[in-house]
Amino acid sequence: MRIGRAAGVTDTGRRRLRNEDAFICEPPLFAVADGMGGARAGEIAAGLAAAALEEAGSETRGAEGIRDLIIEANRRIWERSVADPKTAGMGTTVTAALVDADGGTVAIGHVGDSRAYLLRGGSLEQLTTDHSLVAELVESGVLTPEEAERHPQRSAITRALGTEPTVEVDGFTIDAEPGDLFLICSDGLSVMLADKQMAAAIKSSDGDPAGAAEALVAAANDRGGEDNVTVVLFEMLDAGVPEVAPPTPEEPSAVDDQEADTSSPEEPVSETPVSENAVSETPASETPPEPGSLRRHGAGPGGRLAALLLLAAIVGLSLLALYVVVRR
């Protein structure tokens, strides 16, 4: 197995002034963190979580490894909130995926209500369980999933990074199959779109992660964009499937070289060939200039000689006329 195309997009949404989400899209590590807290504390918490994951992500393996990374992120956020009163009480969700391409597995680590999904065979499945009040009420049978989607406390989470010195992390491993498309998102997407709507947005882009990311964010904003929206998608492919290289222009043949237009696209194309040393000539059909006008290309040697002769004749006639007057 190998990782195919991947893409990540984050958007402030329609209601919020700041974006407190952070994401990682650096194969083999993918993650989304959704910060919370007053002032800019949520943004700081999400950034600290992303930094902790990035520092050791490429050296980590398996569900235990991703769980340890998230625990380290929790420690950093907690210590910062204790040291800086302005960030007291800050926290963040995190959902991360670490791919082991050789083993064909994807390890998931999760705290909070950011989610991981798997699109396989046209069906979208939620892999993570929200650490939220309504999720617990659904699990206990108090609420139905449909009621939970409309519940006013649907964004109230029961577990987050940085709010306590220790945190319990959910971790598990998925056996990947060729063609799998994984989605990680903040609740700014999952609150606005039902699973069927997410699947439809992804399919509208023919499974291309970049197009699907843009389509998902646009769909969430179209439905109100009540929160920051962040999505990360990556696909898994069979190791034997070659990577698709971007198309390159075909090299022209010798005949094509002779017939090719070599003029610069920014310059007008001359209809007749002109050599570098050619002297510009006035076409015979050109309208002569009006008296007093200047024409740069008419000031040749012949033109200057004619003008001097004409001036000499005028001066001569003037002197002759003056002489006649004096004599009289």
C-alpha positions in Angstrom: 0.0 0.0 0.0 1.0 3.6 -0.4 -0.5 7.0 0.2 -1.9 8.7 -2.9 -3.2 12.2 -3.2 -3.8 14.3 -0.1 -5.2 17.8 0.7 -6.1 20.0 3.6 -8.3 23.1 3.8 -9.3 25.4 6.7 -11.8 28.2 6.6 -13.0 30.7 9.1 -16.7 30.1 8.2 -19.5 32.7 8.1 -20.0 33.5 11.8 -16.6 33.5 13.5 -14.1 36.4 13.4 -11.0 34.2 13.9 -10.0 30.7 12.8 -9.0 28.6 15.9 -8.5 25.4 13.9 -5.2 23.9 12.9 -4.4 20.9 10.6 -1.5 18.7 9.5 -1.3 17.3 6.0 2.2 15.9 5.9 2.3 12.2 4.9 2.3 9.9 6.7 0.7 12.1 9.4 -2.7 13.8 9.1 -4.5 15.7 11.8 -7.1 18.3 12.7 -7.2 20.3 16.0 -10.1 22.6 17.0 -9.1 25.0 19.7 -11.3 26.6 22.4 -10.8 29.3 25.0 -11.1 33.0 25.4 -9.2 35.7 23.4 -6.7 33.8 21.2 -6.3 30.9 23.6 -8.0 28.4 21.4 -5.8 29.3 18.5 -2.7 28.8 20.7 -3.9 25.4 22.0 -4.6 24.1 18.5 -1.2 25.4 17.3 0.6 23.7 20.2 -1.1 20.4 19.5 -0.2 20.5 15.8 3.4 21.4 16.6 3.8 18.5 19.1 2.4 16.1 16.6 4.6 17.4 13.7 7.8 17.2 15.7 7.8 13.4 16.1 5.1 12.3 13.7 7.4 10.8 11.0 9.2 8.7 13.7 6.1 7.3 15.3 4.4 4.0 14.5 1.0 2.5 15.4 -1.9 3.4 17.7 0.4 3.4 20.8 2.7 5.9 19.1 0.0 8.3 18.0 -1.5 8.0 21.5 1.8 9.0 23.1 2.1 12.0 20.7 -1.3 13.3 21.8 -0.5 12.8 25.5 2.7 14.9 24.9 0.6 17.6 23.2 -1.7 17.7 26.2 1.2 18.2 28.6 2.5 21.2 26.6 -0.9 22.9 26.4 -1.5 22.3 30.1 1.9 23.7 31.1 1.4 26.8 28.9 -2.0 27.5 30.4 -0.6 27.2 34.0 2.4 29.5 33.1 0.3 32.1 31.2 -2.8 33.3 33.0 -4.1 34.8 29.7 -4.5 31.3 28.3 -5.9 29.6 31.5 -8.6 27.1 30.6 -7.7 26.8 26.9 -8.0 23.5 25.2 -8.4 21.8 21.9 -9.7 18.7 20.3 -7.5 16.5 18.1 -8.0 13.7 15.7 -4.9 12.3 14.0 -4.2 9.6 11.5 -0.8 8.0 11.1 -0.3 5.8 8.0 1.9 2.7 8.0 2.1 2.1 4.2 4.3 -1.0 4.5 1.8 -2.6 6.9 -1.2 -1.3 5.1 -2.7 0.2 8.2 -3.9 3.6 9.5 -3.6 4.3 13.2 -6.1 6.8 14.6 -5.7 8.8 17.8 -8.7 10.9 19.0 -9.8 13.3 21.8 -12.9 15.5 21.5 -15.4 15.9 18.8 -13.3 16.3 15.7 -13.9 13.2 13.6 -12.3 10.7 11.3 -14.3 9.1 8.4 -13.6 6.4 5.9 -15.1 6.4 2.4 -15.0 2.9 1.0 -17.0 1.4 -1.8 -19.1 4.6 -2.0 -20.2 4.4 1.7 -19.0 6.9 4.3 -18.4 5.5 7.8 -17.6 7.5 10.9 -14.6 5.9 12.6 -14.3 8.0 15.8 -16.8 8.4 18.6 -17.4 12.0 19.8 -16.4 12.8 23.4 -19.4 15.0 23.8 -22.5 15.2 25.9 -25.0 14.3 23.2 -22.8 11.4 22.1 -23.1 10.0 25.6 -26.8 10.5 25.6 -27.1 8.7 22.3 -25.0 5.8 23.6 -27.2 5.5 26.7 -30.3 5.6 24.7 -31.6 8.9 26.0 -31.4 10.6 22.5 -31.7 9.2 19.0 -28.9 10.2 16.5 -31.4 12.4 14.7 -32.3 14.2 18.0 -28.6 14.6 18.8 -28.0 16.4 15.5 -30.5 19.1 16.5 -29.7 19.2 20.2 -28.6 22.7 21.5 -25.7 21.2 23.4 -24.4 19.2 20.5 -21.0 21.1 20.6 -20.5 20.6 24.4 -17.5 18.2 24.7 -16.6 16.1 27.7 -12.9 15.6 26.8 -10.2 17.9 25.4 -6.5 18.4 25.4 -5.0 20.9 27.8 -7.8 21.3 30.3 -6.3 18.7 32.7 -2.7 17.6 33.4 -3.6 14.1 32.0 -6.0 13.0 29.3 -7.5 9.7 28.1 -6.9 9.1 24.4 -8.8 6.8 22.1 -6.5 4.9 19.8 -7.2 2.1 17.3 -5.9 0.8 13.9 -7.7 0.4 10.6 -6.6 -2.1 7.9 -6.6 0.0 4.7 -7.7 -1.2 1.3 -6.8 0.2 -2.1 -9.2 3.0 -3.0 -9.9 4.0 0.6 -10.4 7.7 1.2 -9.9 9.0 4.7 -11.5 12.2 6.0 -10.6 14.1 9.2 -12.6 17.2 10.0 -13.5 19.7 12.8 -17.1 19.9 14.0 -17.6 22.9 11.8 -18.2 20.4 9.0 -19.9 17.6 10.9 -22.4 19.9 12.6 -23.4 21.6 9.3 -23.6 18.4 7.1 -25.1 15.0 7.6 -23.0 12.0 6.6 -25.0 11.6 3.3 -24.3 15.2 2.4 -20.6 14.8 3.1 -20.5 11.7 0.9 -22.3 13.5 -1.9 -19.8 16.4 -1.8 -16.9 14.0 -1.9 -18.4 12.1 -4.8 -19.1 15.3 -6.7 -15.3 15.7 -7.1 -14.8 12.1 -8.3 -12.9 11.4 -5.1 -10.1 13.9 -5.8 -9.0 15.0 -2.3 -8.3 18.6 -3.2 -11.6 19.0 -5.0 -13.5 17.2 -2.2 -11.9 19.4 0.4 -13.1 22.6 -1.4 -16.5 21.1 -2.0 -17.0 20.1 1.7 -16.0 23.6 3.0 -18.2 25.3 0.4 -21.2 23.0 1.4 -20.7 23.8 5.1 -20.6 27.5 4.4 -23.6 27.3 2.2 -25.6 25.9 5.1 -24.6 28.7 7.4 -20.9 28.2 8.2 -21.6 28.6 12.0 -18.0 27.5 13.0 -14.5 27.3 11.6 -14.4 24.5 9.0 -11.3 22.3 8.6 -11.0 19.2 6.5 -8.1 16.9 5.6 -8.4 14.0 3.1 -6.0 11.4 1.9 -6.3 8.3 -0.3 -4.7 4.8 -0.1 -3.6 3.1 -3.2 -2.1 -0.3 -4.2 1.7 0.0 -4.2 1.7 -1.3 -7.7 -0.3 1.6 -9.1 2.1 4.1 -10.6 1.9 7.7 -9.6 0.2 9.9 -12.1 2.7 12.5 -13.2 1.4 15.9 -14.4 1.1 16.1 -18.2 4.1 17.6 -20.0 3.9 19.3 -23.4 4.9 17.2 -26.4 8.3 18.1 -27.9 7.8 19.6 -31.4 9.3 17.7 -34.3 11.8 19.3 -36.8 8.9 20.2 -39.1 7.0 21.7 -36.3 10.0 23.8 -35.3 10.1 25.3 -38.8 6.4 26.1 -38.8 6.1 27.2 -35.2 5.3 30.9 -34.4 8.4 32.1 -32.6 7.0 35.6 -31.8 6.6 36.7 -28.2 3.0 36.5 -27.0 3.5 40.0 -25.5 4.5 41.6 -28.7 2.4 42.2 -31.9 3.2 39.8 -34.7 4.6 41.4 -37.8 2.8 40.4 -40.9 5.9 40.8 -43.1 9.4 39.7 -42.2 11.8 42.6 -41.2 15.5 42.2 -40.8 17.4 43.7 -37.9 19.1 46.4 -40.1 16.1 47.2 -42.3 15.3 51.0 -42.8 11.7 51.8 -42.4 10.2 53.2 -45.5 7.0 55.2 -46.0 4.4 53.2 -48.0 3.5 54.9 -51.3 -0.1 55.0 -50.2 0.6 56.9 -47.0 -1.2 60.2 -46.7 1.4 63.1 -46.9 1.9 65.1 -43.7 0.1 68.4 -43.2 2.3 71.6 -43.4 4.3 72.1 -40.3 4.2 68.4 -39.2 7.3 66.5 -38.5 8.1 63.1 -39.9 11.2 61.4 -38.4 11.8 59.1 -41.4 11.7 62.0 -43.9 14.8 63.7 -42.7 17.3 61.8 -44.9 20.3 63.4 -46.8 18.3 64.1 -50.0 15.7 65.9 -48.0 18.2 68.1 -46.2 20.0 69.1 -49.5 16.7 70.1 -51.2 15.8 72.2 -48.2 19.2 74.0 -48.3 18.9 74.8 -52.1 15.4 76.1 -51.6 16.6 78.3 -48.7 19.6 79.6 -50.8 17.3 80.5 -53.7 14.9 82.4 -51.3 17.8 84.4 -49.8 19.2 85.2 -53.3 15.9 86.5 -54.5 15.5 88.6 -51.4 18.9 90.2 -51.8 18.2 90.9 -55.5 14.9 92.5 -54.7 16.7 94.7 -52.0 19.4 95.7 -54.5 16.8 96.8 -57.1 15.0 98.9 -54.5 18.2 100.6 -53.4 19.2 101.3 -56.9 15.9 103.0 -57.5 
